[in-house]
Amino acid sequence: MWWRKRQRLEEAIQGIREELRAIRELLEQQLLSSQSAPSDTQPLLPYRAATPAALTASTPSTSRSERLSETQMMQQLEHLLRARQLRLNRYLEVQSRGPVDEEMYHLGFFMSQRYALIADFLAELRATLAQPRTICFPLHNCSDEELAVLTNVATRLYRLRILYYYFYDRTHGQIKACVDRLPESRNYLAGAWFEMGVFEAVRRWRKTLTDTPVLLLRDTQLNGSGGGGCELDILIYLPHSAPRLILLECKSASSLKPEDIQQVRRAVGLLNLGMQQAAVVMPEPPADHLVDSWVQQTGASIIGFPEIDRFLSACVGSGRM
């Protein structure tokens, strides 16, 4: 039918647009960096070789003064952590990501926004991570919106080589797919997609702040003076008159395991944060009785992906009071 051909064409065009947008943003970032990179850059952290441009996972600075501001924020963050007997050991250099990584962040954000439409499909893929096999996901009862989202996600997962095999079987109304056996591919579907989606949401929120400096770090590892430490998904530093930290822990499952609760509680305790500055982010808001229980056990807020902007804006607002 003509309308099916048109739908397939629109899906293909949308996928091309997403790729071109990611490539364009990368080229713009590289151009700005090459035009403004200073000749006397030096390691900021004595225990980690990194240039100022790589010290934040936000949009690259376009002037030396802005980069110095980021350097100062990093130094202030280190000072704040030392006051709590913590040391920044490592973090992920998100700034250096290329077109493929950029698309993985964009796709994670897209999947997080439309989780309700892809949850069942994603669950079937995740069930095969230990022993990859081809799944046949039925589409008979899908709405036009669900069909468009599912085929978009599956196509992009295949282009990223996260899916080893993908076929949209229109005759039988199903999607056939098989996860790639590479650890990176399985790690993405196991939960990295959601952490990347949350980080992309935070990065977009940061761009809306014109007068408020914010430092973003992902996959941060802290060491304590007593030998202990913790790993954090997303750490945000706000250098206000009363500097503060915000912690976001990303959990893509529908419930928290005992080890998840213990890990979050330890991080909240080490950073000395209250539930207004720490949150566990899940794809969808859990039931109220679960939220109440998990808040008491973790000491952190429990929010759904759609609530990220509101939670962060409240943190910034309270810091200005």
N, C-alpha and C positions, 0 to 999 in steps of 0.2 A: 504494500500500500504506500501511496505517496507520502502520507503523513509519518509513516515509520521511517522512510528514508530521510525525511526532513528532520525528525528527532535525532537520528543517528548523526546527521551532519551537524546539528546544533551541539550535540555532546562532544563531537570531535573538535569543533571550533572552540568550545569552552575550555577543553583541555589544553589546546594550543595557546589560548590567551593566558592561562595560568602559568604555563612554562615561559612564555615571552615576558610576562610581568616579573617573574623571579629573575630571569636573565638580565632584564633592564635594571632592576634594583641593584644587582650585583655589580654591573658595569658602572652605574652611577657612584656606588660606594668606592670602587677602585679608583675612579677618576678623581673623586674628592680627596682620597687618601694620598694619591700621587701628587696632587697639586699643593697639599698643605703639610706633607710629612717633614718634620724637622730633621736636620742632619746630625743633631747631637742627642738623639734618643738614647736612653740608658735603662737598664733594668730597674724596675720600681721596687720589686720585692727582692731582698737579698737571697732568698731561698727559692726563687723561681725566676727564670729568665723570661721576661715579658715586657713588651714595649707599652707605653701608655695607651696607644690605640687599641691594644688587645685586652686592656684591663677591665673593660665594661662590655656587656652584651647589648648595649643600646646602639642607636644610630651613630655612625662615625662623626667625630667633630670636624668642623670645617675651618677651624682656626687654632693657632697655638694656644691662645688664652683659654679656649674651651677644653683643650686636652689637659692643660695644667689644672683646670678646675676638676677634671676627673681624677687626675693624679692626687690632688689634695683630698678629694673625697675618699680615695683608696687609703691614703695615709691616716685620715681621720677614722676610717673603719678599723684599720689595724690597731689604732690607739684604743678605740672603744672595746675591741675584742680583748686586748691585753689587760684592760681594766677588769675584765671578767675572767682573767686567767685562761684565755683562749688564744690560739694562734691559727691564722689562715694558712693551711697547708697546700691546698690546690683548688682549682676551679676549672670549669670547661671554658675554653676560649671560643665562645659562640661567634665572636666577631669575624673569625677567619673562615666562616663557612662559605662553600661554593654554591653553584646553582642546584646541585642535587640536594645538599643539606637544606638549602633555602626552601626547596619544594617539600621536603619532609616536614619542616616547621609549618608551612602553609597548609599542607594536607592534614597535619595533626590538629590545627585550628579548625579547619573545615569539618573534620570528623567530630570534634568536640562540640561544635555548634549544632550538629545534626545527629547527636548520639542516639536519640530515640529512634531514628529511622534506620540506623546501621547496627544497633546493639545485637540483634539476633545473628546477623551475618558475621559480625566480628566474633561473637561467642563461638560460632562453628569453626571459624578459622583458628581461634586460640585453642580449641579442643584438640587440634591436630599438631600443635607445636612440638610435642615430644616425638611423635612419629608422623611426619608430614604425609598426607594422602589427599587425593582429590575429593572435594566436597561438591554436592549438587544442591544449591540453595534455591528453593522454589520462589517464583515471582507471581504466581497466579493471583494472589489477593493483594498485591501491591498497588498503591495509587500511582498516578503519574509522577507525583513528586518523589515518592519512595523509589520508584524505578530509576528516575533520573539521578538521584543521589547515590544509590547503590552502584549503578554502572559507572558513575563518575569516580567513586572511591576505588572500585575494583580496577578500573583502567589505570588510574594513577599509581596504585600499588604495584601493578604489573610493570609499568614504565620505570618504576624505581627499583625493579628487580626484587621486591619484597615478596611478590607472588611469582613462583616459577612458571605457573600455567594459569591462564585465564581465558574463558570463552563464554560469551553471552549467547546462550542457546535460545533464540527467539521461538523456534518451532515448539520446543517443549516447555517454554516459559521458566527457564532456570539459569542460574549462573554456576558455571563450573570453574573451580579454582583450587590451586594447590600452593601452599606456602613454600618458599625457597628454604633450603636446608642451611644456608649460611647463618651463623650466630647473629649477625647484625640484623638480618631480616626477621628472625624470630624475636629478637629483643624489641624491635619496633612494635610488633603486634602484641607483645606481652605487656606493654605499658608505656614504652618510650614515646609512642605517638601522643599520649595524653599529656605527658610532661612537656613535650615540645609545643603542644597546642596551648597549654596554660602559659608557658613562657611567651609565646607569640601574643597571647591576649594581654599579658603584662606589658610587653614591649609596645603594643598599640596604645594601651592606656597611658603609658609614659609619654608618648608623643602628644597627648592632649594637654600635658602640663607645660605651659609656656614659661612660668616664673619659678618653678620648683625643681631644683636639681635632684636627680634620683640616680643611684648606682645599682645596677642589676648584676647578679652573679648566679650562675647555674651550676648544679652538681658540685657544690662546695664541700670541702672536707675541713673540719676544724679539729685541732688537737688541743687537749687540755693540759694544764701544767702538771697534773697528777698522772698523766699517761693515758687517760681516757680521751675520747673524742666522739664525733658524730658526723654523719653525712647529711647534707641539706639539699633538697631539690632546687628551691629558688630562694635566694636571700636578697632582700632589698634594703638599701641603706638610704635614709633620709637625713641629710645634714642640716637640720633645722637648728634654731637656738637651743633646743633640747633634742640632740641627735637621737634617732631611734632606728630600730631594726624591725623589719617585717619578714616573717617566715611563711612560706607556702610549701606544704607537702602535698604531692600529687598522688592520688590513689585511683587507679582506673577501674578497680573492682567495685562491686555493689555493696561490699561490707568491709569492715576493718578486721584483720586477723590480730590475734594477741601480740604477735611480734611487731605489727604495724603500730599498735597502740603504745607498746613499750618504746619503740624507736622515736615516735613523735613526742612522747612525754619526756624522754631524755633530752631531745633537742630543745624543747621549750624550757626545760629546767636549766640547761647549760647557758642558754642565751638570756635567761631571766625575763621571759616574755609573758604577758597576759594574753587572754583569749582575744583581746582587741588587736593584738599585733601578730598573732599566729593563727593559721587556718589550715585545715586539711581540705583540699579541693577534690571533689568527686564529680564524675560526669553529670550526675543528676542529684538534686537535693534528696537526702534520705528521709525516711519517715521521722516524725517528731520524736517518738519515743527512742529511736536509735540515736538521734542527734543529742538528746539530753544525756543519754548514757555515755556516749563517746566523748562529749565535752568534759564530763566529770573525770573520765579515765585518762584523757590526753592533756587536758588543760588548754586546749586550742578550740577555736571555732570550727564548725563543720559546715561547709558551704558547697553548693553546686557550681558548676562552671559558669552559668549565667550570672552568678552573684559576685564574680571577681571584681568587676569595676566598682560596684557599690562598696565592697569591703575595703578595697584599697583607697578609695576616695575618702571614706570615713577615717582611715588611718592618717591620711594627709591632713584632713580637716582638724582632727583632734590635736595634731602636732602644732597647729598654728594658734591654738587657743592660749 
